[in-house]
Protein backbone atom coordinates (compact mmCIF):
# COMPACT_ATOMS: atom_id res chain seq x y z
CA UNK A 1 0.00 0.00 0.00
CA UNK A 2 1.18 3.49 -0.84
CA UNK A 3 2.15 5.92 1.89
CA UNK A 4 3.12 9.58 1.73
CA UNK A 5 5.39 11.50 4.08
CA UNK A 6 6.95 14.92 4.16
CA UNK A 7 10.00 14.00 6.21
CA UNK A 8 12.12 17.17 6.04
CA UNK A 9 11.31 18.20 9.62
CA UNK A 10 12.78 14.91 10.84
CA UNK A 11 15.99 15.98 9.13
CA UNK A 12 16.05 19.41 10.75
CA UNK A 13 14.94 21.37 7.70
CA UNK A 14 11.63 22.66 6.40
CA UNK A 15 10.01 21.54 3.13
CA UNK A 16 10.31 25.04 1.62
CA UNK A 17 10.44 24.01 -2.02
CA UNK A 18 7.18 22.06 -1.95
CA UNK A 19 5.16 24.24 0.45
CA UNK A 20 3.30 26.22 -2.26
CA UNK A 21 2.23 23.08 -4.09
CA UNK A 22 1.25 21.16 -0.96
CA UNK A 23 -0.72 24.06 0.54
CA UNK A 24 -2.59 24.69 -2.71
CA UNK A 25 -3.36 20.99 -3.05
CA UNK A 26 -4.44 20.05 0.49
CA UNK A 27 -5.00 23.37 2.27
CA UNK A 28 -3.16 25.07 5.12
CA UNK A 29 -4.46 22.86 7.96
CA UNK A 30 -3.59 19.56 6.31
CA UNK A 31 -0.28 20.94 5.04
CA UNK A 32 0.67 22.03 8.54
CA UNK A 33 -0.31 18.60 9.84
CA UNK A 34 1.79 16.59 7.39
CA UNK A 35 4.74 18.98 7.44
CA UNK A 36 4.97 19.57 11.19
CA UNK A 37 4.39 15.96 12.22
CA UNK A 38 6.11 14.12 9.34
CA UNK A 39 3.12 11.79 9.61
CA UNK A 40 3.23 8.70 7.42
CA UNK A 41 -0.04 9.28 5.56
CA UNK A 42 -2.00 6.35 4.12
CA UNK A 43 -3.31 6.47 0.56
CA UNK A 44 -6.86 6.71 1.93
CA UNK A 45 -6.03 9.73 4.11
CA UNK A 46 -4.08 11.30 1.25
CA UNK A 47 -7.23 11.00 -0.87
CA UNK A 48 -9.40 12.51 1.87
CA UNK A 49 -6.96 15.43 2.09
CA UNK A 50 -6.97 15.91 -1.67
CA UNK A 51 -3.34 14.95 -2.20
CA UNK A 52 -4.32 12.13 -4.57
CA UNK A 53 -7.49 11.74 -6.60
CA UNK A 54 -7.58 8.00 -7.17
CA UNK A 55 -6.44 4.86 -5.39
CA UNK A 56 -5.94 1.50 -7.06
CA UNK A 57 -5.42 -1.78 -5.25
CA UNK A 58 -3.04 -3.64 -7.55
CA UNK A 59 -0.70 -3.23 -10.50
CA UNK A 60 -3.39 -4.75 -12.73
CA UNK A 61 -5.90 -2.18 -11.48
CA UNK A 62 -3.32 0.55 -12.07
CA UNK A 63 -2.72 -0.59 -15.65
CA UNK A 64 -6.45 -0.61 -16.33
CA UNK A 65 -6.84 2.83 -14.75
CA UNK A 66 -4.03 4.26 -16.92
CA UNK A 67 -5.56 2.73 -20.06
CA UNK A 68 -8.94 4.24 -19.19
CA UNK A 69 -7.38 7.68 -18.73
CA UNK A 70 -5.51 7.30 -22.05
CA UNK A 71 -8.80 6.43 -23.77
CA UNK A 72 -10.42 9.56 -22.36
CA UNK A 73 -7.50 11.82 -23.25
CA UNK A 74 -7.45 10.45 -26.81
CA UNK A 75 -10.90 11.95 -27.36
CA UNK A 76 -9.85 15.42 -26.17
CA UNK A 77 -8.34 17.99 -28.50
CA UNK A 78 -4.72 18.69 -27.52
CA UNK A 79 -4.79 22.49 -27.74
CA UNK A 80 -8.21 22.69 -26.07
CA UNK A 81 -6.85 20.52 -23.25
CA UNK A 82 -3.81 22.77 -22.87
CA UNK A 83 -6.02 25.87 -22.82
CA UNK A 84 -8.29 24.21 -20.25
CA UNK A 85 -5.32 23.51 -17.97
CA UNK A 86 -4.22 27.13 -18.29
CA UNK A 87 -7.74 28.36 -17.56
CA UNK A 88 -7.91 26.31 -14.37
CA UNK A 89 -4.52 27.66 -13.28
CA UNK A 90 -5.54 31.23 -14.07
CA UNK A 91 -8.93 31.18 -12.32
CA UNK A 92 -8.07 28.95 -9.37
CA UNK A 93 -8.60 30.67 -6.01
CA UNK A 94 -9.75 33.89 -7.65
CA UNK A 95 -13.02 35.52 -6.65
CA UNK A 96 -15.84 35.50 -9.18
CA UNK A 97 -15.74 39.02 -10.63
CA UNK A 98 -16.79 40.70 -13.84
CA UNK A 99 -13.12 40.88 -14.81
CA UNK A 100 -12.77 37.10 -14.37
CA UNK A 101 -15.93 36.46 -16.38
CA UNK A 102 -14.64 38.75 -19.13
CA UNK A 103 -11.34 36.85 -19.14
CA UNK A 104 -13.01 33.44 -19.47
CA UNK A 105 -15.41 34.78 -22.11
CA UNK A 106 -12.45 36.12 -24.07
CA UNK A 107 -10.72 32.76 -23.88
CA UNK A 108 -13.85 31.04 -25.19
CA UNK A 109 -14.22 33.54 -28.03
CA UNK A 110 -10.59 33.02 -28.98
CA UNK A 111 -10.60 29.22 -28.85
CA UNK A 112 -13.92 28.85 -30.71
CA UNK A 113 -12.35 30.13 -33.93
CA UNK A 114 -9.23 27.97 -33.69
CA UNK A 115 -8.51 25.42 -36.41
CA UNK A 116 -8.86 22.64 -33.85
CA UNK A 117 -12.31 23.83 -32.73
CA UNK A 118 -13.56 24.24 -36.29
CA UNK A 119 -12.39 20.75 -37.23
CA UNK A 120 -13.89 19.33 -34.05
CA UNK A 121 -17.29 20.85 -34.79
CA UNK A 122 -17.15 19.59 -38.39
CA UNK A 123 -16.33 16.09 -37.09
CA UNK A 124 -19.31 16.17 -34.70
CA UNK A 125 -21.65 17.23 -37.48
CA UNK A 126 -20.26 14.53 -39.80
CA UNK A 127 -20.51 11.99 -36.96
CA UNK A 128 -16.84 10.98 -37.32
CA UNK A 129 -13.89 11.07 -34.95
CA UNK A 130 -11.86 14.28 -35.07
CA UNK A 131 -8.29 13.95 -36.34
CA UNK A 132 -6.79 13.93 -32.85
CA UNK A 133 -8.83 10.87 -31.87
CA UNK A 134 -7.75 8.77 -34.84
CA UNK A 135 -4.59 7.47 -33.16
CA UNK A 136 -5.21 6.24 -29.60
CA UNK A 137 -2.92 7.34 -26.83
CA UNK A 138 -1.34 4.27 -25.25
CA UNK A 139 0.57 3.82 -21.98
CA UNK A 140 4.35 3.67 -22.36
CA UNK A 141 4.75 0.42 -20.45
GIQUIQUI-V502607 format. One line per field, one symbol per residue. phi: phi as a letter, one per 40 degrees, with the letter a starting at -180 (. if undefined). psi: psi as a letter, one per 20 degrees, with the letter a starting at -180 (. if undefined). A space follows every 10 residues. Layout:
BEGIN
phi = ???
psi = ???
END
This chain:
BEGIN
phi = .cbbabcdcc cgbbcdcbdd cccccbgccc ccdcccbfcc ccdccccdcg cbbbbbcacc ccdccccccd cccdcccdcc ccccdcddcc bdgbccbccc cccccccccc ccbcdccccc ccccccfbcc dcccbccbcc c
psi = qqqpqnjhhh ijrqlhhigh ggghgjrggh ggghhiikpn prhghhghhj hqhqpqirhg hggggghggg gghhippghh gghgghgggh ipjqqorhgg hgghhhgghg hhjqgggghg hggghilrqr hijhoqpqqi .
END
